[in-house]
Amino acid sequence: MGKKIHLLLIIMIFATSCAELSKIFDNNTGYTYTNHLTNENSPYLVQHAHNPVNWYPWDNAALKKANNDDKLIIISIGYSSCHWCHVMEEESFSDTIVANFMNENFVSIKVDREERPDIDDIYMTSCHLASGESCGWPLNAIALPDGRPIWAGTYYNQKDWLAILEYFIKTRKEQPEKIEEFAVKLTKGVKLEDKLEVIKSEVSFNLENVKNSFDAFDKSIDYKKGGRKSGMKFPMPNNWMFALEYFYMTGDQRARNIAELTMNKMANGGIYDHIGGGFSRYSTDIDWKVPHFEKMLYDNAQLVSLYTAGYQVSRDELYKEVVYETLDFIINEMSSDEGGFYSSYDADSEGEEGKYYTWTYNEIALALDNEQQFKVFRDYFSITRDGNWQNGKNILHVTQTKEALAKTYSTTPQKIAQIIDICKRKLRTTRAQRVKPGLDDKVLTSWNGLTLKAFSDAYRVFGEDRFKEAALKNARFLKKKVIEKNYRLTRNYKDGRSKINGFLDDYAFLIDGFISLYQATFDEKWLHEAKGLQEYTMKHFYDEPSGLFFYTSSEDAPLITRKKEISDNVMPSSNSVMAKNLERLGAYYFEEVFLDMSKNMMRVMANDVLESKQPYFYSNWLSHYMLLSQPPFEVAIVGANYESIKAQMDRVFLPNVLLLGGLNEGSLLLLEDKLVEGETIIYVCKDKMCKAPVITVQEAIGQMKN
């Protein structure tokens, strides 16, 4: 099937004969063309609102028109910061000849993949099945009027795009049975893609089984450059968080080594913005040097949590610096006044990829007017006269240590660090005068949940009040704007509007964020919010036959299939996060139903996870499996000095510990009868059974080790 569809690209030789397009609408807006996207609040969709293509959003009107007119559907999917989406828009979707042909023969629908990942998943799966090759964005699919896909691909230049469209129009007219065959086979493939065998037998959770998976994971590692062996490098934070947790659980030094190697290479590479903080989405080379310059909230949130954990393990000041700079970037550049966090920044500014972030030799020399400072900065960040990238531009990346540079300049590493910091501030001032990349200022609930967790994690470890305040402001915003009284979530928020029902990742990541905020503050209302959201998902997302959760709510309009998200990728899968949430909430609330569901989800997934040849796509599941193999401790801290004791505990990497407590006993059953007048007591518990109370963190950690 895949080979047959792939051959379509070879036979696209048909010429085009398109008449000029007349105006779609003329509503005195000042634009020549206006389509159905003008009232959308997705920046990506609005970018296409004045294309000559008569775009529709994904809604009943578009689907009804396709059925009534018996036209094929073009489903074009992208996101605001997608470079090649902008290229295809300029080459094809802004061209009147292409638009005329699309308007005459198709109903064209634009989708923001960040708002509608459910639609994106179906047609991305179709792309993989149709081409047998890697697929990306823009994602362009062609479907029958009922939405069943017949083909999907990615970016095409104008000539090839027109040839593809003509081929399918011609084939549907002359060989409709062939088009139907494509639709039947692709739809069947999409429906089977995430089908799992439900395991009815008991599964024993054994840490030795994880060793086998880690050994397979270890073989995929680039031990010279960090990350996985590949031509491009993606951060994949959940891979390295699993490695740190595996090191903690087993003492296997390999796991710590690969996590720290990767974190070091990323933090020193061009993928990290050394001037403004934050990471780009991926590196186009094996050295982490040349990024695809778009910055995504979800990457930066997860990386903050990773580097925070890395600091707990190693006390490496580089990791602390990355956390502080990245969170300051989010606070200063990606935060709304209301408390929401924005989605992304484009790779391009002024029509050029990376222009905002790269420098010529002379630009740096002019900004750093002190010759000695310039030389140190030049050498540290590998700046050359001819540029270390293209067109004489330099990407800042670190290739030597401060210690080595200190020897060169007969000074101390501390002095080198001070000089670099001064230079960064000067370049930050200079860069502020440039035209910024475009900002996608929609607020996505799931990504905000990840960021809420990041600020909460960082506050726990570093004790910075501004991190806690950012977390609390965000949590209050989400509670007010995206959570309804019955705990139904909305996915997106912009300009006071939200029009999309929440998906499973919105619930999973926000529940995780609220649990993290509870552990940072011991304010039980955030834990209660998490429990309310969890109970809502059990009513509207849970699939009892499989024991897993659907990605879409039972209240959503149906697509061609109702899928489940199970593989961990650049973000952990919503099902693996939900399994962890159930385990933690079950422990906090003594909810056996939650605990049983969590274990059952792992039982269903165990065979796929443990036998996978690609365990890096199950890293969060493996993390959960470890916790079920070695159930977590519940550590209660109760009394007047709880904040100081908790702060000491938070500085230690303890991935198998759930913290709870406060000034008094609160409402959680595990805290009942734990308060001792005039004392601050620590209780180390497991499975509701507590060891003898102690008063120091060292004693508590000792009890956990024994």
C-alpha positions in Angstrom: 0.0 0.0 0.0 2.7 2.5 1.1 4.8 1.8 -2.1 1.8 2.1 -4.3 0.9 5.5 -2.9 4.5 6.6 -3.0 4.5 6.0 -6.8 2.0 8.7 -7.2 4.7 11.3 -6.9 6.6 9.8 -9.8 3.7 10.0 -12.2 2.7 13.6 -11.6 3.3 15.0 -15.0 0.1 16.7 -15.8 0.2 20.4 -16.9 -2.0 23.1 -15.4 -4.4 25.4 -17.2 -5.8 27.6 -14.6 -7.8 30.8 -15.2 -7.0 33.9 -13.2 -8.9 34.1 -9.9 -11.4 36.8 -9.1 -11.7 38.2 -5.6 -13.3 35.8 -3.1 -14.8 38.6 -1.0 -14.6 42.4 -1.1 -15.5 43.7 2.3 -13.6 46.9 2.2 -10.9 45.7 4.5 -8.1 46.9 2.4 -7.1 43.4 1.5 -7.6 42.0 -2.0 -8.7 38.7 -0.7 -10.5 37.6 2.4 -11.5 34.1 3.3 -13.2 32.3 6.2 -10.3 32.4 8.6 -10.6 36.1 9.6 -12.6 35.4 12.8 -10.2 32.7 14.0 -8.0 33.4 17.0 -5.1 31.1 16.0 -2.2 33.3 14.7 -1.4 30.6 12.2 -4.9 30.6 10.7 -5.0 34.4 10.7 -1.8 34.4 8.7 -3.7 32.8 5.9 -6.9 34.8 6.2 -6.0 37.0 3.2 -4.7 34.3 0.9 -6.5 34.0 -2.4 -7.2 30.4 -1.4 -10.7 30.2 0.0 -9.6 28.6 3.2 -12.1 27.3 5.8 -11.3 26.4 9.4 -12.1 22.8 10.3 -15.8 23.1 11.1 -19.2 21.8 10.0 -19.6 24.4 7.3 -16.5 23.2 5.5 -17.3 19.6 5.8 -21.0 20.2 4.7 -19.8 22.2 1.7 -17.5 19.3 0.6 -20.4 16.9 0.9 -22.9 19.1 -0.9 -20.5 20.0 -3.7 -19.0 16.5 -3.8 -15.5 17.9 -3.8 -12.3 16.5 -2.5 -10.9 18.2 0.6 -7.4 19.7 1.0 -6.4 19.6 4.6 -3.3 21.8 5.1 -1.8 21.6 8.6 0.9 23.7 10.2 1.7 26.1 13.0 2.7 29.7 13.4 6.5 29.3 13.8 6.9 26.7 11.0 9.5 27.9 8.5 8.4 25.7 5.5 4.8 26.5 6.2 5.6 30.2 5.4 7.6 29.1 2.3 4.7 27.1 0.9 2.2 29.9 1.7 4.4 32.4 -0.3 5.1 30.1 -3.2 1.7 28.4 -3.6 -1.1 29.7 -1.4 -0.5 33.3 -2.2 -0.4 32.6 -6.0 -3.7 33.3 -7.8 -3.2 30.5 -10.3 -2.7 27.9 -7.7 -5.6 29.4 -5.6 -7.9 29.4 -8.5 -7.3 25.7 -9.2 -7.8 24.8 -5.5 -11.0 26.9 -5.2 -12.6 25.4 -8.3 -11.8 21.8 -7.5 -11.5 21.4 -3.7 -12.7 22.6 -0.4 -9.6 23.8 1.3 -9.2 23.6 5.1 -6.5 25.2 7.2 -5.6 23.6 10.6 -3.3 24.8 13.4 -1.8 21.5 14.6 -1.2 23.0 18.0 -4.9 23.7 18.4 -6.1 20.5 16.8 -3.5 17.8 17.4 -6.3 15.2 17.0 -6.7 16.1 13.3 -3.0 16.4 12.8 -2.4 12.9 14.2 -4.9 11.3 11.8 -3.5 12.9 8.7 0.2 12.6 9.9 -0.4 8.9 10.3 -1.9 8.9 6.8 1.3 10.6 5.5 3.5 8.0 7.1 1.4 5.2 5.6 1.1 6.8 2.2 4.8 7.7 1.7 6.7 5.3 3.8 9.0 8.2 4.6 9.4 10.8 7.3 6.7 13.5 7.3 6.6 16.9 8.8 5.0 20.3 8.5 3.4 21.8 6.5 1.3 18.6 6.3 -0.9 18.6 3.2 -3.5 15.8 2.9 -6.2 15.1 0.3 -9.4 13.5 1.5 -12.8 12.4 0.3 -15.8 14.6 1.2 -16.3 12.4 4.3 -12.8 13.2 5.5 -11.2 9.8 4.7 -7.7 10.4 3.5 -6.5 9.3 0.1 -3.0 10.8 0.2 -0.8 13.0 2.4 2.6 14.6 2.0 4.5 17.6 3.3 6.1 20.6 1.6 6.0 20.8 -2.2 7.1 23.6 -4.6 4.4 25.2 -6.7 4.9 23.0 -9.8 4.8 19.8 -7.9 1.8 20.9 -5.8 -0.2 21.7 -8.8 0.8 18.3 -10.4 -0.4 16.5 -7.3 -3.7 18.3 -7.3 -4.3 17.6 -11.0 -3.4 14.0 -10.6 -6.1 13.4 -7.9 -8.8 15.4 -9.8 -8.0 13.4 -13.0 -7.9 10.1 -11.2 -11.1 10.6 -9.3 -12.9 11.5 -12.6 -11.5 8.6 -14.6 -10.8 5.9 -12.0 -13.0 6.6 -8.9 -12.6 3.1 -7.7 -8.9 3.7 -7.3 -9.5 6.7 -5.1 -11.9 4.7 -3.0 -9.3 2.0 -2.7 -6.8 4.5 -1.4 -9.3 5.8 1.1 -10.3 2.3 2.4 -6.7 1.2 2.9 -5.4 4.4 4.5 -8.4 4.7 6.8 -7.9 1.1 7.9 -4.2 1.8 8.5 -5.0 4.9 10.6 -7.4 2.9 12.7 -5.0 0.1 13.3 -2.0 2.4 14.1 -2.4 2.5 17.9 -4.3 -0.7 18.4 -2.9 -2.6 21.4 -3.3 -6.1 22.5 -5.0 -6.0 25.9 -3.1 -8.0 28.5 -5.4 -9.9 30.8 -2.7 -11.8 32.7 -0.9 -10.4 35.7 2.4 -8.5 35.1 5.1 -8.5 37.7 6.9 -5.2 38.0 10.6 -6.0 38.2 13.4 -3.4 38.0 15.6 -6.0 36.2 13.2 -5.8 33.2 14.0 -2.0 32.9 17.7 -2.9 32.7 17.1 -4.7 29.4 15.3 -1.7 28.0 18.0 0.6 29.2 20.7 -1.5 27.5 18.7 -1.2 24.2 18.4 2.6 24.9 22.1 2.9 25.6 23.0 1.4 22.1 21.2 4.4 20.5 23.3 7.0 22.3 25.9 9.2 20.6 28.6 9.0 23.2 30.7 11.7 21.6 28.1 14.4 20.9 25.3 13.5 23.3 21.7 12.8 22.3 20.7 9.9 20.1 22.6 8.9 17.0 21.0 10.8 14.2 21.7 13.5 11.6 19.6 16.0 13.5 19.4 16.4 17.2 16.2 16.9 19.2 16.3 17.6 22.9 13.8 14.8 23.9 13.9 15.8 27.6 11.8 12.9 28.8 14.6 10.5 27.5 17.2 12.1 29.8 14.8 12.5 32.8 14.3 8.7 32.5 18.1 8.3 32.5 18.5 10.4 35.6 15.8 8.4 37.4 17.2 5.1 36.2 20.6 6.2 37.7 18.9 7.0 41.0 17.0 3.7 41.1 19.9 1.4 40.0 23.2 3.3 40.5 24.1 2.6 36.8 26.6 5.3 36.1 26.0 5.0 32.3 22.6 6.6 32.8 24.0 9.6 34.6 26.8 10.0 32.1 24.6 10.1 29.0 22.2 12.5 30.6 24.9 14.9 31.7 26.8 14.6 28.4 23.6 15.5 26.5 22.7 18.4 28.8 26.2 19.8 28.6 26.3 19.6 24.8 22.9 21.2 24.5 23.6 24.0 27.0 26.9 24.8 25.2 25.6 24.4 21.7 24.0 26.8 19.3 20.6 25.2 20.0 20.7 27.3 23.3 20.2 31.1 23.1 23.3 32.3 25.0 22.1 35.9 24.9 18.4 35.7 25.7 18.0 32.2 27.2 15.9 29.3 26.0 16.3 26.5 23.5 15.4 26.2 19.8 13.3 23.2 18.7 16.1 21.1 17.3 19.6 21.2 15.8 20.1 20.5 12.1 23.5 18.9 12.7 25.0 16.4 15.0 27.0 19.0 17.0 23.9 20.9 18.5 25.5 23.9 16.7 23.0 25.0 14.0 19.5 25.2 15.3 16.2 25.5 13.5 15.7 28.7 15.3 12.0 28.5 16.3 11.5 28.4 20.1 8.6 26.4 21.5 7.2 26.7 25.0 6.8 22.9 25.4 10.6 22.3 24.8 11.7 25.0 27.2 9.3 24.0 30.0 10.4 20.4 29.9 14.1 21.4 29.7 13.8 23.6 32.7 12.5 20.6 34.7 15.3 18.4 33.3 18.1 20.9 34.1 16.6 21.4 37.5 16.8 17.7 38.2 20.3 17.7 36.7 21.4 20.3 39.1 20.0 18.2 42.0 22.2 15.3 40.9 25.4 17.1 40.0 25.3 20.6 41.5 26.6 21.9 38.2 26.3 25.7 38.0 25.9 25.5 34.3 22.5 23.8 34.8 21.4 26.4 37.3 22.4 29.1 34.8 20.3 27.5 32.1 17.3 27.2 34.4 17.4 30.9 35.4 18.0 32.2 31.9 15.3 30.1 30.4 12.7 31.0 33.0 13.6 34.6 32.8 13.1 34.3 29.0 9.6 32.8 29.6 8.7 35.5 32.1 10.0 38.4 30.0 9.1 37.2 26.5 6.4 34.6 26.6 4.1 35.7 29.4 0.7 37.5 29.1 -0.3 40.1 31.7 -3.1 37.7 32.8 -0.6 35.0 33.6 -0.8 32.7 30.6 2.3 31.5 28.7 2.5 32.0 24.9 3.2 29.2 22.5 6.3 30.0 20.3 8.5 32.3 18.4 9.2 32.0 14.7 12.5 30.9 13.3 12.4 33.8 10.9 12.6 37.6 11.2 12.5 40.0 8.3 12.1 37.0 6.0 15.4 35.4 7.1 15.8 32.4 9.3 18.0 33.0 12.3 18.6 36.7 11.6 17.6 37.7 15.1 20.0 35.3 16.8 23.2 35.4 14.6 26.0 37.9 14.4 28.8 39.0 12.1 32.2 39.4 13.5 32.0 43.2 13.2 28.6 43.4 14.9 30.0 41.7 18.0 33.2 43.8 17.9 31.1 47.0 17.7 28.8 46.0 20.6 31.6 44.9 22.8 33.7 48.0 22.7 36.2 46.7 25.3 39.0 44.9 23.3 39.9 42.5 26.1 36.2 41.6 26.7 35.7 41.1 23.0 38.7 38.7 22.7 37.5 36.6 25.6 33.9 36.5 24.2 35.2 35.7 20.7 37.3 32.8 21.8 34.7 31.4 24.2 31.9 31.4 21.6 34.0 30.4 18.6 33.4 33.7 16.7 35.4 34.0 13.4 35.8 36.8 10.9 34.3 34.7 8.1 31.6 33.4 10.3 31.1 29.9 11.7 27.8 29.5 9.8 26.5 30.8 6.5 26.8 34.2 4.8 29.5 35.4 7.2 27.2 34.9 10.3 28.2 33.4 13.6 26.2 31.2 15.8 27.2 31.4 19.5 28.4 28.1 20.7 30.9 27.1 23.4 33.8 24.9 22.4 36.2 25.3 25.3 35.8 25.5 29.1 36.2 28.7 31.2 39.1 27.0 32.9 41.0 26.5 29.6 40.3 30.1 28.6 41.5 31.3 32.0 44.9 29.7 31.3 45.1 31.4 27.9 44.4 34.8 29.4 46.3 34.3 32.7 43.3 34.8 34.9 40.7 32.8 36.8 37.6 31.0 35.6 35.6 33.3 37.8 37.0 36.3 36.0 36.2 34.7 32.6 32.6 34.1 33.8 32.2 37.7 34.8 33.5 39.0 31.4 31.2 36.7 29.5 28.2 37.8 31.6 29.1 41.5 30.9 29.3 40.8 27.2 26.0 38.9 27.2 24.3 41.9 28.7 25.8 44.3 26.1 24.7 42.0 23.2 21.3 41.6 24.8 20.9 45.4 24.6 22.1 45.5 21.1 19.8 42.6 20.0 16.8 44.3 21.5 17.1 46.9 18.7 16.5 44.2 16.1 13.1 43.1 14.6 12.0 40.2 16.7 10.7 36.9 15.2 6.9 36.6 15.1 5.3 35.5 18.3 2.4 33.0 18.5 0.6 34.5 21.4 -2.1 31.9 21.9 -2.2 30.1 25.2 -2.4 26.3 25.1 -3.5 24.6 28.3 -1.3 21.5 27.9 1.9 23.5 27.3 1.0 25.8 30.2 0.6 22.7 32.4 4.2 21.8 31.5 5.4 25.3 32.2 3.5 25.4 35.5 5.4 22.3 36.5 8.7 23.8 35.3 8.3 26.9 37.5 7.2 24.8 40.5 10.1 22.4 40.1 12.6 25.3 39.8 11.1 27.0 42.9 11.4 23.9 44.9 15.1 23.4 44.1 16.4 27.0 43.9 13.9 28.8 46.3 13.5 31.8 44.0 10.3 33.6 45.0 9.8 35.0 41.4 9.5 31.4 40.2 6.8 30.6 42.7 4.9 33.8 41.9 5.0 33.0 38.2 3.7 29.5 38.9 0.9 30.8 41.2 -0.1 33.5 38.7 -0.3 31.0 35.9 -2.3 28.5 38.1 -4.8 31.2 39.0 -5.1 32.2 35.4 -5.8 28.7 34.2 -8.3 28.1 37.0 -10.2 31.2 36.0 -10.0 31.0 32.2 -9.7 27.4 31.0 -11.3 25.3 33.8 -15.1 25.2 33.9 -17.1 24.4 37.0 -17.5 20.8 36.1 -13.8 20.5 35.4 -14.2 20.5 31.7 -11.1 22.2 30.1 -10.7 24.3 27.0 -7.5 23.9 25.0 -6.7 27.3 23.7 -7.1 30.9 24.9 -6.4 34.2 23.1 -7.9 37.6 23.4 -10.4 36.5 25.9 -11.7 33.7 23.7 -11.5 29.9 23.6 -13.4 27.7 21.2 -11.8 24.2 21.4 -12.6 21.5 23.9 -9.6 20.2 25.8 -7.8 17.0 24.8 -6.2 14.4 27.0 -2.8 16.1 27.1 -4.4 19.3 28.3 -5.8 17.3 31.3 -2.7 15.1 31.8 -0.1 18.0 31.8 -2.3 20.3 33.9 -2.9 17.7 36.5 0.8 17.1 36.6 1.4 20.8 36.9 -1.1 21.1 39.8 0.5 18.2 41.7 3.9 19.8 41.2 2.5 23.1 42.5 1.1 21.4 45.6 4.5 19.9 46.3 6.0 23.3 45.9 3.5 25.1 48.2 1.7 22.5 50.3 -1.5 24.4 49.4 -4.1 21.6 49.1 -6.4 23.5 46.8 -4.1 22.7 43.9 -4.2 19.0 44.7 -8.0 19.1 44.8 -8.0 20.8 41.4 -5.9 17.9 40.1 -8.2 15.3 41.5 -11.3 17.1 40.0 -9.7 17.1 36.6 -8.7 13.4 37.0 -12.2 12.4 37.8 -13.5 14.3 34.7 -11.2 12.4 32.4 -12.4 9.1 33.8 -15.9 10.0 32.8 -15.2 11.4 29.4 -11.9 9.9 28.1 -11.5 6.5 29.6 -11.8 3.4 27.4 -12.6 0.5 29.7 -12.0 -2.3 27.3 -8.4 -1.2 26.7 -7.7 0.3 30.1 -6.3 3.4 28.4 -7.6 6.9 27.7 -8.8 8.2 24.3 -7.1 11.4 23.2 -10.5 13.1 22.5 -13.4 13.6 24.9 -16.7 11.8 24.5 -18.2 15.3 24.0 -16.1 16.0 20.9 -17.5 15.7 17.4 -16.2 12.4 15.9 -13.4 12.2 13.3 -12.8 9.1 11.1 -11.5 7.3 14.2 -11.0 8.0 17.9 -7.3 7.6 18.7 -5.1 7.1 21.8 -1.8 8.7 22.3 0.6 6.2 23.7 4.2 6.8 22.4 6.5 9.2 24.2 8.1 11.7 21.8 9.2 15.3 22.1 6.6 15.4 24.8 5.6 12.4 26.9 2.4 10.7 25.8 -0.7 11.9 27.5 -1.5 8.3 28.5 1.9 7.8 30.2 1.5 11.1 32.1 -2.0 10.1 33.1 -0.8 6.8 34.4 1.7 8.6 36.6 -1.0 11.1 37.7 -3.3 8.3 38.8 -0.5 6.7 40.9 0.3 9.9 42.7 -3.3 11.0 43.3 -4.1 7.5 44.4 -1.3 7.7 47.0 -2.3 11.2 48.2 -6.0 10.4 48.5 -6.0 6.7 49.4 -8.0 6.1 46.2 -7.6 2.4 45.3 -9.5 2.9 42.0 -6.8 5.4 40.9 -4.0 3.0 41.9 -5.6 0.1 40.2 -6.1 2.0 37.0 -2.5 3.2 37.0 -1.2 -0.3 37.4 -3.6 -1.7 34.7 -2.5 1.0 32.2 1.1 -0.2 32.7 0.1 -3.9 32.4 -1.5 -3.1 29.1 1.6 -1.3 27.9 4.2 -3.5 29.5 4.9 -5.9 26.6 5.2 -3.1 24.0 7.4 -1.0 26.3 9.7 -3.7 27.5 10.1 -5.4 24.1 10.5 -2.3 22.0 13.5 -1.9 19.8 13.1 1.8 20.3 12.7 2.3 24.0 13.4 6.0 23.7 9.8 6.3 22.5 8.6 4.8 25.8 10.9 6.6 28.2 8.1 8.0 30.4 6.4 4.6 30.5 9.7 3.1 31.6 9.9 5.8 34.3 6.4 4.8 35.5 7.3 1.1 35.4 10.3 1.8 37.7 8.0 3.5 40.2 5.7 0.5 40.2 8.7 -1.8 40.6 9.9 0.3 43.6 6.8 2.1 44.9 7.3 5.7 46.0 7.7 7.0 49.5 5.2 9.4 50.9 7.1 11.9 53.0 5.0 14.1 55.3 6.5 17.2 56.9 4.2 18.8 59.5 4.9 21.7 61.9 5.9 25.3 62.2 9.3 24.8 60.6 7.9 22.8 57.6 9.1 25.3 55.0 12.7 25.1 56.0 12.7 21.3 56.3 10.9 21.0 52.9 13.5 23.3 51.3 16.3 21.0 52.5 14.5 18.0 51.1 13.8 19.7 47.8 17.5 20.2 47.1 18.0 16.4 46.9 17.1 14.4 43.8 14.3 12.0 45.1 12.2 11.0 42.1 10.5 8.3 44.1 9.2 10.6 46.8 5.8 12.3 47.2 6.0 15.3 49.6 3.0 16.4 51.6 2.4 18.4 54.8 2.2 21.9 56.0 1.7 24.0 59.1 -1.1 21.7 60.3 -2.6 18.4 59.3 -4.8 19.6 56.5 -7.4 17.3 55.0 -5.3 14.4 53.6 -5.7 11.2 55.5 -2.0 10.5 55.5 -1.5 13.6 57.6 -4.1 12.6 60.2 -2.7 12.6 63.8 0.8 13.7 62.5 1.0 17.1 64.2 3.1 17.3 67.4 2.6 20.6 69.3 5.8 22.7 69.2 7.7 20.4 66.9 8.3 19.9 63.1 8.2 16.2 62.4 9.1 14.2 59.2 7.3 10.9 58.5 8.6 8.5 55.9 5.7 6.3 54.7 5.1 3.7 52.1 1.7 2.0 51.3 0.1 4.0 54.2 2.6 2.5 56.7 5.0 5.1 58.3 8.3 4.6 59.9 9.3 6.2 63.3 9.0 10.0 63.1 12.3 11.9 62.7 13.3 15.6 62.8 16.1 15.9 60.2 16.3 15.5 56.5 19.4 13.3 56.8 17.5 10.9 59.1 14.5 10.8 56.7 16.7 10.0 53.7 18.5 7.4 55.8 15.1 5.7 56.4 14.4 5.7 52.7 17.7 4.0 51.9 17.2 1.4 54.5 
